Amino acid sequence: MDLVQRWRVITAFALVGAATQLVWLTYAPVTTVAAQHFGVSESAVGWLANMFPLLYVVLAVPAGIALDRWFRPSLIAGAVLTAVGAALRLLDGGFAMVLIGQTVVAVAQPLVLNAITGIAGHYLDEKDRATGIAVGTASTFAGMAAAFVLGAALPAPSQLTTLTAVGTIFALVAAIVLTVELMRAGTGPTPRTVTSLATLRTAVGDRYVRRLCVAVFLPFGTFVALATYGQALLEPAGVSADTASIVLLVNVLAGVVGCAVIPVAVLRRGVELRAVMVGLTASAAACLLVALAPGLATGLLAFVLIGMTLLPALPIVLAMAERHTGAAEGTAAGLIWMTGNLGGLVVAGLTGLLVDRPSLAFTLCAVATILGVPLALRLRHDGALAPIQRSGISPAR
């Protein structure tokens, strides 16, 4: 397989990764309009997005095991289910069918996101895998940004069907492109075939993987909390809803840039832990800044800093897991995503209780983020980047 074909596979995967996030957040920027259109409450519309982290917690590990055992068919299934779920939302224009479609996509999402490390491990050489993981992760944040942009461009009730259709077409095209590229490329230059029990035992039983999961629990939760309640938390400081939406969009765009650039440089220099700790410290300081001095300027600065420093920690951690676990990479990635989504539910839940006291809410996010630093420090004692051998699964490099 030549270099161009390898990167065509990665690019096709990035399209599907973006599609999962675009479909996930289709209705988030237009919650009020969607509620009026479907004749339901805003809380009901919120569940069109909230079900994704909940189902991810349940399905992350099974999806990771499936990817470790049957990587290519599992990833194709994830891409196809994303397109099918997106298309179901257009069948009758009612809320029930939209809910069913979103549920199908939520089931598919772990099969796609857990494959970020696997797609790089299967189709790229060792020297290019950090870049592949960075591209895959950045594509998910690009999908989030696209959802916000489309929501701003098509905000009217009469445009809701068009908004849904755009995401559906993108998901369909992405699924077709990825399926074609995967079929052309075959299993990849470094196929891994292991048993489900072996991958689960390897990932769960390894202390380094467990500590990676613990390290991302609270910081991941901070991002979810700020993405969920950022607008409400900035409003008391005189930041309008429209302006807050721009701030959140800039936050995600900063994350796209950060994820595409920072992990590659960090992993090539072997300073992963140092970069993660610097990012967590900077993000905690940003949360504390807006807690002490709320306003548009400080809010914009804080959210840009969080996007540039906190979000790149995710591809760095995923790359660390991929290097360490070898053939159990899908299950390990599933555990990390599952733990991060659990952290999102916890930190966002607590932040929601403090939504009327934004200073306390931002302080909570600062504390949750800085607690990741001592947890990350514990990784230094675990032979961080040496691939595991004791489980009997070879890294197959």
N, C-alpha and C positions, 0 to 999 in steps of 0.2 A: 504494500500500500504506500503510495507516494505521499509527500508532505501536504500537497494541495488537497488530496482526498481526505486526509485526516482532519484538516481544519474545516473542510466542508461539513463533516460530521459534527464538529464542535459548534459551528455556526448554526446548523440546523437545530441542534439541541438548545442553543441559546434562544432561538425563536420560540420553541415550546415552553421553555422556562419563563419567558416573558409573557406568553399567552396565559399560563396558569394564574399569574398575578393580575393580569389585565381582566380576566374573567372574574376572579375573586373579588376585585374591588370595583366592579362595574357600577354598582349602585351606591357605593359609599359616598362619592362626591355629590350625589343628587338624592339623598335620603328622603328629604321632605317631598320633593317632586314625585319620587317613586311611591311613597306612601299614599299620596293623593291619587296617583294613576291607578294603583292596584286596589285602593279602598281599604287599606290596612293601616295599622299604627306604624310610627317610625321605629319602634322597638322591633316590630316584626320584620321590617326591612333590614334592620341591623343584623338580624340572624342570618340573612343571606351571606354575610361576611363572617359573622362570629362562629358559624359552624365549622369553618375551615381549621382554626387552631384546635378546636375540640376533637374533630375527627383525626387530625394529625397525631394527636397524643395517642389515640387508639390504634392507628394504622401504621405509625412510623416504623416500628420494629418488624411487623409482618412484611411491609413493603421492602425494607432493607434486606430481609432474608430472601425474598423473591428475586431481588436484583443480584444478590450474591450467587444465587443458584441458576437463574435464567435471565441474565442481564438484558440481552437484546429484546426478547419477546416481552419482558416485563416493562421495559422502557417504551416500546411501541404501544403496549396496552395503555400505559399512562397517557401518551400523546393522543391516542384515538379516543379514549374516554373523555379527555379534556374537550376535544372537538365535539363529541356527541353530546356531552352535558351542556356545552355552550349553545348548541343548535336546539336542544329541547326547549330552551327558554323562549323560542320564537314560535312554538307550535300553536298556542291558542291565546297568548297575550295575558293570561291570568296569573295570579300570584302563585297558585299551587304548582303550576308547571314550571315557573321560574325557580321555585324552591327545590323541585325535583332535579332540575338541571344543575343548579348550584351544588346540590348534594353529590351528584355524579362527579362533578369536577373536584369537589373536596376529597372524594375517595381516590381520584386519580393523582392528586397533587403530590402525595408522598412518593409515588412511583417515579415522578419526575425530579423533584428536589433532592431526594436521597441519591439520585444518580449523578449529581454534580461531580463528586469525586470519582465515581466509577467510569464516567465517560472519558475523563482525562486519563485514568489508569489503563483503560482498555485500548485507547486509540492514539495516545501521544507518548512520545519518548520521555524518559525521566526528566530531562532538562526542560521540557515544555509543559509539564503537568501543572506547575504552579500557575502559569499563564492560563491554561485551560480551566482550572478551578476558578480563577479570578473572573474570567469571561462568563462562565456559567452563573456565578453568584451575582455579578453585575447585571446580568440580563434580567434577573428576578426583580431587582430594584428598578430597572428600566421599565419593566412591565407595570410596576406600581406607579411610576411617574406618568406613563402613558394613560393610565386610568384617570389620574387627576386632570391631565390635560384634556382628555376627551370629555370628562364631566364638565369642565369649564367651557368647552366649545359647544356642547350639546346639552344645555341645562333645562330646556323647556319641556313641559309635559308631552308636547307633540313630537319631541325628538327622542323620546325614551326608546322607542322601537329601533330607531336608527342607531342609537348608542349601543344597544344590545347586539344589533346586526354587525356592527364594525368589529366588536370583540369576537363574535362568532366566526366571521370570515377570516380574521387573523389566526384564530385557533385552528380552523380547518386547513388553511394553507400551511401553517407550521407543522401540523401532524403529517400531512402528505409529504412535505419536504424531508422531515426527519425519517419517516418510514422508508422513503426511497433511498436516502443516503445510508441508512443502517443496512438495508438489504444489499446495496452495492458493496459496502465495506466489509460485510461478513461479521464475524465475531470480534474482529480486531486483532492486532498483533500480539496482545498479551491476554488471551482469554483465561478466565479462572472458573473452574468447576469444583464446587465444594458442597458439602451437605449442609442443610439448613441447621441441624443441631450443632454442627461444628462451628458455623459462623456465629450463632447466638452464644454458644458457650465461650468462644474466643472473645467476643466483644464485651459481654457482660462480666466475664471473669477477669478481665484485664484492668488493673488498678489505674493505669494511665488513661484509658478510655473513660473510666468512671470519673476521674478527676477533671478531664476535659468537659464532661457533661456538667459537673457541679460548677465549674468555672464560668460556663455560659448561662447558667440558670437565671441569675438576677440581671446581668447586663442585657441579655436578650429581652427580658421582661421590660426593661426601661424603654427600649425602642418601641415595643408594642404599646406600652402605656402612653408614650408621647404621640405616637401616630394616631392613637384612638382618641385621646383627650386634649391634644395640643391646642386645638381651636378654642375649646371651652376654657382652658387654663390661661390663654392669652387674652381672652375677651375682657376680663376685669381691668386689664391694664390699658384699655382703650383700643385694642387691636380688633378691627372688624372681622367678620367671618370671611369675607372675600380676601382680605389681606392675610389672614391666618392661613387660608388655603394656599396662598402663594408661598408663605413661609414654609409650610409643610412640603410643598412641591420642591422648593429649593433644597430642603433637607434631604429629600430622596435623590435629587440630582447630584448633590454633593456626595451622597453615598455611592451612586453609580460610578462617579469619577474616582472616588477613593478605592472602591473595590476593584476597579480595573487597573489601577496603578500601584497602590501601596503594597498589596500582598506579593506581587511579583518581585519587587525590589527587596522586600523583607525576607522572603523565602530564599532568594538567591544568596543573600548575605548571612543567612543562618541566625537571624536575630528575632525569631518569632515571638518568644516570650517577652522580650524587651518591648517590642512593638505593641503587643497586646496590652501590656501594663501601662505604657504611655498613652495608648488610646483610651483605656478605661479611666485613667486619671484626668485626661483632658476633658472627656465627656462628663465626668462627675463635676469638674470645675465649671463647665458650661451650664449644667443644671443649677448649680449653686448660684451662679451669676444671675440668672433670670429669676431665681427665688428671692434674691436680695434686692435686685434692681429691675423689677418687671417693666417691660415696655417694648415697643416695636424694634428699636435698634438692638437692645440686648437680646431680645427673643430671636431675631434674625441671626445675630452672631452666634448665639448658643446653638441653634438648630443646624446651622451650617457646620459648626465645629463638631457637633455630634455625628452628623452625616459623614464627615471626612475622617473621623477617628474611631467611632464606635462600630459602624457598619462593616468596615474592612476587617474587623476582628473575626467575623464569621468565616470568610474564605480562608483566613490564616489558620483558624482552628480546624476547619475541614481538611486543609492540606496536611496539617500535623497528624490528623487521624489517618489520612490515606497513607502517609509514609509509614506510620507505625503498625497499622493493622493488616496491610497486604490484602489477602483474599477476602477478609471479613469487612472490607471498607464500606459496603452498602449498609450492613447492619450497624456498624459504628456510626456512620453518618445519620442513620435513622434514630439512634439513641440521642445523638447531639441535637437533631431537629426536635425530637420529642421533648427533651428536657428544656430546650429554649422556648417551645410553645407552652409548656407547663409554667415556666417562669413568666411568660407573657400573661397567662391567665391570672397568676398570683399578683404580680406587680400592677397590672392594669386594673385588677379588681380593687386593690387597696387604693390606687390612685383615683378610681371612680368614687370612692367614699369621701375623698378630699377635694372633689372637683370644685366645690364652693370656697375652698381655701387654697388657692393656687400656690402660695409660698410654701406651704407645708407639702403640697403634692410634688413640687419641683425638688424640695429638700429630700423627700422620700426617694425620688428617682436618683438623686446624687448619691445618697447612702447606698442604694441598691447597686449602683454602678461601681462605686469604689470598693465595695466588698468583694468584687471579682478579683481585685489585685492580689490580696493574700491567698485566695484560692488558686490563682494562676501560678503564684510562686511555688506552690507545692509540687508543680509539675517538674521542677528542676531536679527533683530527687528520684525520678522514675525512668531514667534513661531515655529521655524525651523522644528522640528521633530514631532510635534503634528499632527496626521491625521486630515484632514479636515472633518467637520461634517455639515457645514451650507448648503451644496448643496443638502442634503438629500440622498447622496450615502454613504452607510456604508463601512468602510474599509474591512469588511468581513474577519477579522482575526480569 
